[in-house]
Structures are given as C-alpha cells and as structure tokens.
Amino acid sequence: MTCATFKTLHQRRQAEHLAQHGHALAERTEDSFRLSLYAVENFYAEVWRSAGEEAILFIHVFEQPSGLSDYLALVRLPDFK
C-alpha cells in the first residue's frame, strides 16, 4: 500500500493496517500525548493518543526520514566493548 492510499483510509482501517502490516519502532511522550511510531512499506505512521487512553486521536503519516528526528534520542545501541 502506498502512503497516498493509506491516507485515504478511514482512521479505523489505518489502525487495522498498522496492526497487521506495521512494524513498531518506538514510543515517546510529548506533553500529555503518547506517540507510537510504525514503519509500513515505504512510509512511517505516528499514532497519537492521550496519555493513559487507548483511543487514537489521529495518525500522522510521513515518508521523509527527517520525520524520525524526534525518535533518534530514544535509540540505544549496545556497548560493544
């Protein structure tokens, strides 16, 4: 599925597609929101929820790796000593 096609889906269908085909990459918090990042085919999807809630507020979709910058600080590489 292309990014453009994914954007045309209802949010419920987007969430279903992420559950079936997405690869969870990271989670972070921003203010009172919990964000979950997924890689899907050739794009990324960021699922926004209120902290402590399961209901999805919205899904932000992007294709450019520059959208990953807020997640880079969360990456921990093993110490290879």
N, C-alpha and C positions, 0 to 999 in steps of 0.2 A: 504494500500500500504506500502510496506517495504521501508526502506531507500535505499537499493540497487536498487530496482525497480525505485524509484523516480530519482535516479542519472542517470539512462539510458534514461530518457525522454529528449526531446528537451527542451531548456530553456522556450520557449513559453508554452509548455504543463506543465512544472513545475509551472510556474506563474499561469496558469489556475487552477491547482490542489490546489495551496495555496489559491487562491481566493475562491474556493468552499469548501475546507475542512480544511484550516489552521485557527488557532486562533492567531490573532495579540497579541503579548505580550508586545513589547516595541519598541521604536525607539531611535537611538542615532546618533551622528555625529562623524566622525573620519577623521581628515584632511579635505579634500574637498568632502567627501563622506557622504551620508545619508544611514544609515543601519536600516532595519526593521526586527525584529525577530518574527518568527512564530513557534508555536507548531503544529506538524502534526503527527497524530497517535503516533508512538513511536520514533519520532526524531524531530529535530529542523531545521529550514531553516532560513538563514540570507540573505536578499535580499540587494544587494549593488547597489546604484545609485549615480551618480554625483549630488552634491548639486544643487537644482533648476531644475533638469531634472527628467522626468518620465521614461525614457528608462532604463531598467535593464541592468547593466553591467555584473553581474554574481550572481549566487545563491550558497552560501556556505551551505552545509548540514552536520550536525553532530548529533551524538547520545549521547555523553557523557555530563552530566550536567556541567562538568568543562568548557565547551564552553560558559556557561552563565555568567562567572565571570565578563566580561566587562559590563554586564547589571545590576549587583546587586546594584551598587551605584544609579541607577535610581529608584529603588523600594522605594516607600514611604508608610509606614504603618500609619494608622490613630492613633491619640493620644487618648488613652482610659482612660483619667483622669476623 
